[in-house]
Amino acid sequence: MATLFVTAADITEDGFYREHDMISDDGDIQIAPDLGWVRVRGSIRAAGSIVAGLASSITAGKGIKAGGDIDVCDRIESSDGSIKSGGGILSRSNIVASGDIIARDDIEAGGSV
């Protein structure tokens, strides 16, 4: 399974993913550490896992969905949708969604790094 790497070069000054209004991949999505907020107006979707490194948070306007785990060192937020995982959801800060938060395995927020 291939991995889509999101780095500082892919993020605009105001934190938006510059390629599209969504981040989507048939494999895993790995977001580099130290990016702050990584924002998309649409959704973040991966057939595999979504992983964001230390000091990187993700926010999507239309939902976040992964076939595997969602593991983010800081915040996970969906302003107009749900957060769904075929595995677990882990955030060392907050998990916020206007819709459902659903995981096949554990949901954990606010733990320490």
C-alpha positions, 0 to 999 in steps of 0.5 A: 500500500502506497503512502501519501506524504504531506510536507511543509511544501504542500501547505500554504501560509494559512495552513491549507493543503495546496493541491486540492480541496481534499486530501485523499489516497488509496493507501496511507496518509502521513502528515509531517511533524511541526506543520501546525494546523493542516486544513482542507475545505473538503475531506481527508480520506485514506483507505489505510491510516491517517497519521500526523506527527508531533505539533501537527493537527488536522481539520477538514470541512467535510469529514475525516475517514480512514480504513485504518487508524487515525493517529494525530499528535495534536487536534483532530477536527471536522467542522461540518462532518464526521470522523470515522475510523476502521481502526482506532482514533487517537489524539493527544489533544482534542477530537471535535466533530459536528457529526459522529465520531465512530471507531471500530477500536478505541477512541482516546483523546487528551493523553500525553505524548 
